[in-house]
């Protein structure tokens, strides 16, 4: 019977080992040259997956011997909300610790599979236009290269405008219903894109897709903070985000498979939009029934004792910033907070490079060597598989050491090296390795930065508004990213622009870390706590500025 994470991992590993064996056996019958090439690609991807699952099993074995329990420290305001990390050396821990471990795993099983699957579909639906281009979209709709670039960027215009209103609605209403509405309608639009017959109709669909997808990512960022403590949050949001890179790998393989379908009824790009868009409609309907709203109302899958335990742990983790109140003054307070603007520019800088790489990776890979379009589609998968593994590792490490900024800097160094290789190298192998490095860097960066800014806003309203505002402004980088790769075939100018934004983000991350550390030190020296409370407008508005709240660095 499957009851623990270890059991799940063991079953998955056995299943994939069987798949790997069958693939090896089937490879003997790949008689044609194209068949052998397809087999080699699939075998390589399965091999990478096996490596990842082995690493995951090792980590699970380690968790049997050591796991983390989050609790509050002393009531002294110097460190009242800093989680105390207790390393339990023996499995025979207290009943309370065992309850926490089982409860967190129960939350993981309930929330993560559906949310991650939906985000995979979300990322497929917004980024599959890159694969659709190789499938004949640009030619069939008689679009110029400039018009194609505008179809990429216009998505982000509506995305930026509707991020914040969506999160305000979600904060005031039921999360499950609002997320379900967004999913259902973006699924309809994504599928309907197969009916586009001109540049104008494609633009309209991309705008509507941005409207309905806008609220999902910042909404889930906020939604997951309702269930997990700050030190548990990074791994979960990292796992959620990792499905964006998995979408890139799956998207390339789906596009490769669809390109092998020979039919005169529909073009390859039309099949792509239909096959990748329609599952979202069904899952959107399902999620309205399946997803809970808050720990207080989650009576379908949590007992009264479990709900009380979640509420107690979150209150201890938030300390003085714990606040469920709603007011427009709290909304405004986010925009009078200096760190909001730091996080906005940090998010934007990475998004320029991220979306540039996402939207143009199929074209970049296609111009590296003399291979067919289906092969180019398949070759976009390995960079995303590697990024998927990197996201999981960095998110785990970032939570393990409860540190964000230096993890982002380390990932940016990898990205800078990759972009320099793309700019300076001419060999196919070197450029393909560089493409893998930049994909790892820009994708793994996101999970850490999202955990960082979410950790550093206290109070439900401030956190919901800050999440949406930062993502909304940062998404402007997506519109910029859709324009930077303007110089095929080697895209030197585009890579220089992406490199510049990664360097800018690195400098801002280090500066913000320094300022937050200084602010933590200032809070420790506060003597007149009442005066500090009044400075920010009282207990309902102070949030994370509370003298008991320590910023994560």
RAJOBEL-V828257 format. One record per backbone hydrogen bond with DSSP energy under -1.0 kcal/mol. CO is the residue of the C=O (numbers start at 1). NH is the residue of the N-H. Records with the same first field share a line. If there is no record, write none. Layout:
CO=NH, NH
This chain:
4=8
5=9
6=10
7=11
8=12
9=13
10=14
11=15
12=16
13=17
14=18
15=19
16=20
17=21
18=22
19=23
20=24
21=25
22=26
23=27
25=28
26=29
27=30
29=31
32=36
33=37
34=38
35=39
36=40
37=41
38=42
39=43
40=44
41=45
42=46
43=47
44=48
45=49
46=50
47=51
48=52
49=53
50=54
51=55
52=56
53=57
54=58
55=59
56=60
57=61
58=62
59=63
62=66
67=88
71=84
76=79
79=82
91=93
94=98
95=99
96=100
97=101
98=102
99=103
100=104
101=105
102=106
103=107
104=108
105=109
106=110
107=111
108=112
111=115
112=116
113=117
114=118
115=119
116=120
117=121
118=122
119=123
120=124
121=125
122=126
123=127
124=128
127=130
128=132
129=133
130=134
131=135
132=137
133=136
136=140
137=141
138=143
139=142
144=148
145=149
146=150
147=151
148=152
149=153
150=154
153=156
154=158
155=159
156=160
157=161
158=162
162=166
163=167
164=168
165=169
166=170
167=171
168=172
169=173
174=178
175=179
176=180
177=181
178=182
179=183
180=184
181=185
182=186
183=187
184=188
185=189
186=190
187=191
188=192
189=193
191=194
192=195
193=196
198=202
199=203
200=204
201=205
202=206
203=207
204=208
205=209
206=210
207=211
208=212
209=213
210=214
213=216
215=219
216=220
217=221
218=222
219=223
220=224
223=226
224=227, 228
229=233
232=236
233=237
234=238
235=239
236=240
237=241
238=242
240=243
241=244
242=246
243=247
244=248
245=249
246=250
247=251
248=252
249=253
250=254
251=255
252=256
253=257
254=258
255=259
257=260
258=261
267=271
268=272
269=273
270=274
271=275
272=276
273=277
274=278
278=282
279=283
280=284
281=285
282=286
283=287
284=288
286=290
287=291
297=299
298=302
303=307
304=308
305=309
306=310
307=311
308=312
309=313
310=314
311=315
312=316
313=317
314=318
315=319
318=321
319=322
323=460
327=331
328=332
329=333
332=335
337=340
338=342
339=343
340=344
341=345
342=346
343=347
344=348
345=349
346=350
347=351
348=352
349=353
350=354
351=355
352=356
353=357
354=358
355=359
356=360
357=361
360=364
361=365
362=366
363=367
365=368
369=371
372=376
373=377
374=378
375=379
377=380
378=381
381=385
382=386
383=387
384=388
385=389
386=390
387=391
388=392
389=393
390=394
391=395
392=396
393=397
394=398
395=399
396=400
397=401
398=403
404=408
405=409
406=410
407=411
408=412
409=413
410=414
411=415
412=416
413=417
414=418
415=419
416=420
417=421
418=422
419=423
420=424
421=425
427=431
428=432
429=433
430=434
431=435
432=436
433=437
434=438
435=439
436=440
437=441
438=442
439=443
440=444
441=445
445=449
446=450
447=451
448=452
449=453
450=454
451=455
452=456
454=457
459=463
460=464
461=465
462=466
463=467
464=468
465=469
466=470
467=471
468=472
469=473
470=474
471=475
473=476
474=477
475=478
476=480
477=481
478=482
480=483
484=486
487=491
491=495
492=496
493=497
494=498
495=499
496=500
497=501
498=502
499=503
500=504
501=505
502=506
503=507
504=508
505=509
506=510
507=511
508=512
509=513
510=514
511=515
512=516
513=517
514=518
515=519
516=520
517=521
518=522
519=523
520=524
523=526
527=529
528=532
529=533
530=534
531=535
533=538
534=537
538=541, 542
542=545
543=546
546=549
548=81
553=405
